[in-house]
């Protein structure tokens, strides 16, 4: 007999704190400046951004949670692709000759402000590690 997997949906209010803490830890590893962090988060108001950063908690929108999810997936892919964590973290700032980046860094692409650019960087890295999900 097969058992169904029942997962309770995570509500945004519950996901906010953990997502923001993970984002700010990632931002520290990638040495992101506050304007870069705000752009990657979708340009929340400056006061909201600083409140989130100080409290490491909050109730970000679904869009912000989605952005953080893509960024964490990018981080995870890099940890798998590069055995040295410092090399993995540095990759986002290095120029890349892949057609997707046109000689610019992945961070440059992600800083366009579009959530779609986070998605395509994640998709690129998933393909590099051979994942077709």
SEKOLVEX-152083 format. One record per atom (N, C-alpha, C): residue number from 1; x negated, y negated, z negated. Coordinates in Angstrom, 1 decimal, always signed. Each point is the difference from the previous one (the first is absolute). Example, Ala and Ser with C-alpha at 12.3 -4.5 7.8 and 13.67 -1.06 7.14 Angstrom:
(1, (-13.2, +5.7, -7.8))
(1, (+0.9, -1.2, +0.0))
(1, (-0.9, -1.2, +0.0))
(2, (+0.4, -1.1, +0.7))
(2, (-0.9, -1.1, +0.0))
(2, (+0.8, -1.1, -0.8))
END
This chain:
(1, (-0.8, +1.2, +0.0))
(1, (+0.8, -1.2, +0.0))
(1, (-0.9, -1.2, +0.0))
(2, (+0.3, -1.0, +0.9))
(2, (-0.7, -1.2, +0.0))
(2, (+0.6, -1.0, -0.9))
(3, (-0.9, -0.8, -0.7))
(3, (+0.5, -1.0, -0.9))
(3, (-0.2, -1.4, +0.7))
(4, (+1.0, -0.7, +0.0))
(4, (-0.1, -1.4, +0.6))
(4, (-0.8, -0.9, -0.9))
(5, (-0.7, -0.9, +0.6))
(5, (-0.8, -0.9, -0.8))
(5, (+0.9, -1.3, -0.1))
(6, (+0.2, -0.3, -1.3))
(6, (+0.8, -1.2, -0.3))
(6, (-0.9, -1.1, -0.6))
(7, (-0.1, -1.0, +0.8))
(7, (-0.9, -1.1, -0.5))
(7, (+0.9, -1.2, -0.3))
(8, (-0.1, -0.6, -1.2))
(8, (+0.7, -1.2, -0.3))
(8, (-0.6, -1.2, +0.8))
(9, (+0.8, -0.8, +0.6))
(9, (-0.6, -1.2, +0.7))
(9, (-0.6, -0.9, -1.1))
(10, (-1.1, -0.6, +0.4))
(10, (-0.7, -1.0, -0.8))
(10, (+0.6, -1.3, +0.3))
(11, (+0.5, -0.7, -1.0))
(11, (+0.6, -1.3, +0.2))
(11, (-1.2, -1.1, +0.0))
(12, (+0.3, -1.0, +0.8))
(12, (-1.1, -1.0, +0.2))
(12, (-0.4, -0.6, -1.4))
(13, (+0.9, -0.1, -0.9))
(13, (-0.4, -0.6, -1.3))
(13, (-1.0, +0.9, -0.7))
(14, (+0.1, +1.3, +0.2))
(14, (-0.9, +1.0, -0.6))
(14, (-1.3, +0.1, +0.7))
(15, (+0.0, -0.3, +1.3))
(15, (-1.2, +0.2, +0.9))
(15, (-0.9, -1.3, -0.1))
(16, (+0.6, -1.1, -0.3))
(16, (-0.7, -1.3, +0.0))
(16, (-1.3, +0.0, -0.7))
(17, (+0.0, +0.3, -1.3))
(17, (-1.2, -0.1, -0.8))
(17, (-1.1, +0.9, +0.5))
(18, (+0.3, +1.3, +0.2))
(18, (-1.0, +0.9, +0.5))
(18, (-0.6, -0.4, +1.3))
(19, (+0.9, -0.5, +0.9))
(19, (-0.4, -0.4, +1.4))
(19, (-0.9, -1.2, -0.1))
(20, (+0.4, -1.0, -0.8))
(20, (-0.9, -1.2, -0.2))
(20, (-1.3, +0.3, -0.6))
(21, (+0.0, +0.9, -1.1))
(21, (-1.3, +0.3, -0.6))
(21, (-0.9, +0.7, +1.0))
(22, (+0.6, +0.9, +0.8))
(22, (-0.8, +0.7, +1.0))
(22, (-0.6, -1.0, +1.1))
(23, (+0.9, -0.9, +0.4))
(23, (-0.4, -1.0, +1.0))
(23, (-1.2, -0.8, -0.6))
(24, (+0.1, -0.5, -1.2))
(24, (-1.0, -0.9, -0.5))
(24, (-1.3, +0.8, -0.3))
(25, (+0.1, +1.2, -0.3))
(25, (-1.3, +0.9, -0.1))
(25, (-0.6, +0.1, +1.4))
(26, (+0.8, +0.3, +1.0))
(26, (-0.5, +0.1, +1.4))
(26, (-0.6, -1.3, +0.4))
(27, (+0.7, -1.1, -0.3))
(27, (-0.5, -1.4, +0.4))
(27, (-1.4, -0.2, -0.6))
(28, (-0.2, +0.4, -1.2))
(28, (-1.3, -0.1, -0.7))
(28, (-1.1, +0.9, +0.7))
(29, (+0.4, +1.2, +0.4))
(29, (-1.0, +0.9, +0.7))
(29, (-0.4, -0.6, +1.3))
(30, (+1.0, -0.6, +0.7))
(30, (-0.2, -0.5, +1.4))
(30, (-0.5, -1.4, -0.1))
(31, (-0.2, -0.6, -1.2))
(31, (-0.4, -1.4, -0.2))
(31, (+0.8, -1.0, +0.8))
(32, (+1.3, +0.2, -0.1))
(32, (+0.9, -0.9, +0.7))
(32, (+0.2, -1.3, -0.8))
(33, (-0.1, -1.1, +0.7))
(33, (+0.2, -1.3, -0.6))
(33, (+1.6, -0.2, -0.2))
(34, (+0.4, -0.9, -0.9))
(34, (+1.4, -0.2, -0.2))
(34, (+0.8, -0.3, +1.2))
(35, (-0.5, -0.9, +0.9))
(35, (+0.8, -0.2, +1.3))
(35, (+0.2, +1.3, +0.8))
(36, (-1.1, +0.8, +0.0))
(36, (+0.2, +1.3, +0.8))
(36, (+1.0, +0.9, -0.7))
(37, (-0.1, +0.0, -1.3))
(37, (+1.0, +0.8, -0.8))
(37, (+1.4, -0.4, +0.3))
(38, (+0.3, -1.3, -0.1))
(38, (+1.3, -0.5, +0.3))
(38, (+0.5, +0.3, +1.4))
(39, (-0.9, -0.1, +1.0))
(39, (+0.3, +0.3, +1.3))
(39, (+0.4, +1.5, +0.2))
(40, (-0.8, +0.9, -0.6))
(40, (+0.3, +1.4, +0.0))
(40, (+1.3, +0.4, -0.7))
(41, (+0.4, -0.8, -1.0))
(41, (+1.2, +0.2, -0.7))
(41, (+1.2, -0.6, +0.7))
(42, (-0.2, -0.7, +1.1))
(42, (+1.1, -0.6, +0.7))
(42, (+0.3, -1.5, -0.3))
(43, (-1.0, -0.7, -0.6))
(43, (+0.1, -1.4, -0.3))
(43, (+1.1, -0.3, -1.1))
(44, (-0.1, +0.7, -1.1))
(44, (+0.9, -0.4, -1.1))
(44, (-0.4, -1.4, -0.5))
(45, (+1.0, -0.7, -0.6))
(45, (-0.4, -1.3, -0.5))
(45, (-1.2, +0.1, -0.9))
(46, (-0.8, -1.1, +0.0))
(46, (-1.2, +0.0, -0.8))
(46, (+0.2, +0.3, -1.4))
(47, (+1.1, -0.6, -0.6))
(47, (+0.3, +0.2, -1.4))
(47, (+0.3, +1.5, -0.3))
(48, (+0.8, +0.6, +0.9))
(48, (+0.3, +1.4, -0.1))
(48, (-1.2, +0.9, +0.0))
(49, (-0.9, -0.3, +1.0))
(49, (-1.2, +0.8, +0.2))
(49, (-0.8, -0.1, -1.3))
(50, (-0.2, -1.2, -0.6))
(50, (-0.9, -0.1, -1.2))
(50, (+0.7, +0.6, -1.2))
(51, (+1.3, +0.0, -0.1))
(51, (+0.8, +0.6, -1.0))
(51, (-0.3, +1.6, +0.1))
(52, (+0.2, +0.5, +1.2))
(52, (-0.3, +1.4, +0.2))
(52, (-1.4, +0.4, -0.4))
(53, (-0.9, -0.8, +0.4))
(53, (-1.4, +0.3, -0.3))
(53, (-0.3, -0.1, -1.5))
(54, (+0.5, -0.9, -0.6))
(54, (-0.2, -0.2, -1.5))
(54, (+0.6, +1.1, -0.8))
(55, (+1.3, +0.3, +0.4))
(55, (+0.8, +1.0, -0.8))
(55, (-0.2, +1.4, +0.4))
(56, (-0.5, +0.2, +1.3))
(56, (-0.1, +1.3, +0.6))
(56, (+1.3, +0.8, -0.1))
(57, (+1.1, -0.8, +0.2))
(57, (+1.3, +0.5, +0.0))
(57, (+0.9, -0.9, +0.7))
(58, (+1.2, +0.4, +0.3))
(58, (+1.0, -0.8, +0.7))
(58, (+1.0, +0.9, +0.8))
(59, (+0.8, -0.7, +0.7))
(59, (+1.0, +0.7, +0.9))
(59, (-0.2, -0.5, +1.4))
(60, (-1.0, +0.4, +0.7))
(60, (-0.2, -0.4, +1.4))
(60, (+1.1, +0.5, +0.9))
(61, (+0.2, -0.6, +1.1))
(61, (+1.0, +0.4, +1.0))
(61, (-0.4, +1.3, +0.6))
(62, (+1.0, +0.6, +0.7))
(62, (-0.3, +1.2, +0.8))
(62, (-1.1, -0.2, +1.0))
(63, (+0.0, -1.2, +0.6))
(63, (-1.1, -0.3, +1.0))
(63, (-1.4, +0.1, -0.7))
(64, (-0.1, -0.6, -1.2))
(64, (-1.3, +0.0, -0.7))
(64, (-0.4, +1.4, -0.4))
(65, (+1.0, +0.8, -0.4))
(65, (-0.3, +1.4, -0.4))
(65, (-0.5, +0.8, +1.3))
(66, (+0.7, -0.3, +1.1))
(66, (-0.4, +0.7, +1.3))
(66, (-1.4, -0.4, +0.3))
(67, (-0.4, -1.2, -0.1))
(67, (-1.3, -0.5, +0.3))
(67, (-1.1, +0.7, -0.9))
(68, (+0.3, +0.0, -1.3))
(68, (-0.9, +0.6, -0.9))
(68, (-0.1, +1.5, +0.3))
(69, (+1.1, +0.7, +0.4))
(69, (-0.1, +1.4, +0.4))
(69, (-0.9, +0.2, +1.2))
(70, (+0.1, -0.8, +1.0))
(70, (-0.9, +0.1, +1.1))
(70, (-1.5, -0.2, -0.4))
(71, (-0.2, -1.0, -0.8))
(71, (-1.4, -0.3, -0.5))
(71, (-0.6, +1.1, -0.8))
(72, (+0.8, +0.6, -0.8))
(72, (-0.4, +1.2, -0.8))
(72, (-0.3, +1.2, +0.9))
(73, (+0.8, +0.1, +1.0))
(73, (-0.3, +1.1, +1.0))
(73, (-1.3, -0.2, +0.7))
(74, (-0.2, -1.3, +0.4))
(74, (-1.3, -0.3, +0.6))
(74, (-1.2, +0.3, -0.9))
(75, (+0.2, -0.4, -1.2))
(75, (-1.1, +0.3, -1.0))
(75, (-0.2, +1.5, -0.1))
(76, (+1.1, +0.8, -0.1))
(76, (-0.1, +1.4, -0.2))
(76, (-0.7, +0.6, +1.2))
(77, (+0.4, -0.4, +1.2))
(77, (-0.6, +0.5, +1.3))
(77, (-1.5, -0.3, +0.0))
(78, (-0.4, -1.2, -0.4))
(78, (-1.4, -0.3, -0.1))
(78, (-0.8, +0.8, -1.0))
(79, (+0.6, +0.3, -1.1))
(79, (-0.7, +0.9, -1.0))
(79, (-0.2, +1.4, +0.6))
(80, (+0.9, +0.5, +0.8))
(80, (-0.1, +1.3, +0.6))
(80, (-1.1, +0.0, +1.1))
(81, (+0.0, -1.1, +0.8))
(81, (-0.9, -0.1, +1.2))
(81, (-1.4, -0.3, -0.4))
(82, (-0.2, -0.7, -1.1))
(82, (-1.4, -0.4, -0.4))
(82, (-0.3, +0.6, -1.4))
(83, (-1.0, +0.9, -0.1))
(83, (-0.3, +0.6, -1.3))
(83, (-0.5, -1.0, -1.0))
(84, (-0.6, -1.1, +0.4))
(84, (-0.5, -1.1, -0.9))
(84, (+1.1, -1.0, -0.2))
(85, (+0.5, -0.2, -1.2))
(85, (+1.1, -1.0, -0.2))
(85, (-0.4, -1.4, +0.4))
(86, (-1.2, -0.4, -0.2))
(86, (-0.5, -1.3, +0.4))
(86, (+0.1, -0.2, +1.5))
(87, (-0.4, +1.0, +0.7))
(87, (+0.1, +0.0, +1.5))
(87, (+1.5, -0.1, +0.4))
(88, (+0.8, +0.8, -0.6))
(88, (+1.5, -0.1, +0.3))
(88, (+0.5, -1.4, -0.3))
(89, (-0.3, -0.6, -1.1))
(89, (+0.5, -1.3, -0.3))
(89, (-0.5, -1.1, +0.9))
(90, (-1.3, +0.2, +0.5))
(90, (-0.6, -1.0, +0.9))
(90, (+0.6, +0.1, +1.4))
(91, (+0.5, +1.1, +0.4))
(91, (+0.5, +0.2, +1.4))
(91, (+1.0, -1.0, +0.4))
(92, (+0.8, -0.5, -0.9))
(92, (+1.1, -0.9, +0.4))
(92, (-0.5, -1.4, +0.5))
(93, (-1.3, -0.3, -0.4))
(93, (-0.5, -1.3, +0.4))
(93, (-1.0, +0.1, +1.2))
(94, (-0.4, +1.2, +0.3))
(94, (-1.0, +0.2, +1.1))
(94, (+0.7, -0.1, +1.4))
(95, (-0.7, -0.7, +0.9))
(95, (+0.5, +0.0, +1.4))
(95, (+0.2, +1.4, +0.5))
(96, (+1.0, +0.1, +0.8))
(96, (+0.4, +1.3, +0.5))
(96, (+0.2, -0.1, +1.5))
(97, (-0.7, +0.9, +0.8))
(97, (+0.2, +0.0, +1.5))
(97, (+1.2, +0.7, +0.5))
(98, (+0.7, +0.7, -0.8))
(98, (+1.2, +0.7, +0.4))
(98, (+0.9, -1.0, +0.7))
(99, (+0.7, +0.4, +1.1))
(99, (+0.9, -0.9, +0.7))
(99, (+1.0, -0.7, -0.9))
(100, (+0.5, +0.6, -1.0))
(100, (+0.9, -0.5, -0.9))
(100, (-0.5, -1.3, -0.7))
(101, (-1.3, -0.1, -0.2))
(101, (-0.6, -1.1, -0.8))
(101, (-0.8, -1.0, +0.9))
(102, (-0.4, +0.5, +1.2))
(102, (-0.6, -1.0, +0.9))
(102, (-1.3, -0.6, -0.5))
(103, (-0.8, +0.7, -0.8))
(103, (-1.2, -0.5, -0.5))
(103, (+0.2, -0.8, -1.3))
(104, (+1.2, -0.1, -0.5))
(104, (+0.3, -0.7, -1.3))
(104, (+0.2, +1.1, -1.0))
(105, (+0.1, -0.4, -1.2))
(105, (+0.1, +0.9, -1.1))
(105, (+1.5, +0.4, -0.2))
(106, (+0.2, +1.1, -0.7))
(106, (+1.3, +0.5, -0.3))
(106, (+0.7, -1.1, -0.9))
(107, (-0.7, -0.6, -0.9))
(107, (+0.6, -1.0, -0.8))
(107, (+0.4, -1.2, +0.8))
(108, (-0.7, -0.4, +1.0))
(108, (+0.4, -1.1, +0.9))
(108, (+1.4, +0.4, +0.6))
(109, (+0.1, +1.2, +0.4))
(109, (+1.3, +0.5, +0.6))
(109, (+1.1, -0.1, -1.0))
(110, (-0.3, +0.5, -1.2))
(110, (+1.0, +0.1, -1.1))
(110, (+0.4, -1.4, -0.4))
(111, (-0.9, -1.0, +0.1))
(111, (+0.3, -1.4, -0.5))
(111, (+0.9, -0.8, +1.0))
(112, (+0.5, +0.7, +1.1))
(112, (+0.9, -0.7, +0.9))
(112, (+1.2, -0.4, -0.8))
(113, (+0.3, +0.7, -1.1))
(113, (+1.2, -0.3, -0.7))
(113, (+1.2, +0.9, +0.3))
(114, (-0.1, +0.7, +1.1))
(114, (+1.1, +0.9, +0.4))
(114, (-0.2, +1.4, -0.6))
(115, (+1.1, +0.5, -0.6))
(115, (+0.0, +1.3, -0.6))
(115, (-0.3, +1.1, +1.1))
(116, (+0.3, -0.3, +1.2))
(116, (-0.3, +1.0, +1.1))
(116, (-1.5, +0.2, +0.2))
(117, (-0.8, -1.0, -0.3))
(117, (-1.4, +0.1, +0.1))
(117, (-0.6, +0.9, -1.1))
(118, (+0.6, +0.0, -1.2))
(118, (-0.3, +0.9, -1.0))
(118, (+0.3, +1.4, +0.4))
(119, (+1.1, +0.2, +0.6))
(119, (+0.5, +1.3, +0.5))
(119, (-1.0, +0.5, +1.1))
(120, (-0.4, -0.8, +0.9))
(120, (-0.9, +0.5, +1.1))
(120, (-1.4, +0.4, -0.5))
(121, (-0.5, -0.8, -1.0))
(121, (-1.3, +0.4, -0.6))
(121, (+0.2, +1.3, -0.7))
(122, (+1.1, +0.2, -0.8))
(122, (+0.2, +1.3, -0.6))
(122, (+0.1, +1.1, +1.0))
(123, (+0.7, -0.2, +1.0))
(123, (+0.2, +1.0, +1.1))
(123, (-1.3, +0.4, +0.6))
(124, (-0.8, -1.0, +0.3))
(124, (-1.4, +0.2, +0.6))
(124, (-0.8, +0.9, -0.9))
(125, (+0.0, -0.3, -1.3))
(125, (-0.8, +0.7, -1.0))
(125, (+0.5, +1.5, -0.1))
(126, (+1.4, +0.1, +0.0))
(126, (+0.6, +1.3, -0.1))
(126, (-0.5, +0.9, +1.2))
(127, (+0.0, -0.7, +1.2))
(127, (-0.5, +0.8, +1.2))
(127, (-1.5, +0.3, -0.1))
(128, (-0.8, -0.9, -0.6))
(128, (-1.4, +0.3, -0.2))
(128, (-0.3, +1.2, -0.9))
(129, (+0.9, +0.2, -0.9))
(129, (-0.2, +1.1, -0.9))
(129, (+0.8, +1.2, +0.4))
(130, (+0.7, -0.1, +1.2))
(130, (+0.6, +1.2, +0.6))
(130, (+1.4, +0.3, -0.5))
(131, (+0.6, -1.0, -0.6))
(131, (+1.4, +0.2, -0.6))
(131, (+1.0, -0.5, +1.0))
(132, (+1.0, +0.9, +0.3))
(132, (+1.0, -0.4, +1.0))
(132, (+1.4, -0.1, -0.6))
(133, (+0.1, -0.3, -1.3))
(133, (+1.3, -0.1, -0.7))
(133, (+0.7, -1.2, +0.4))
END
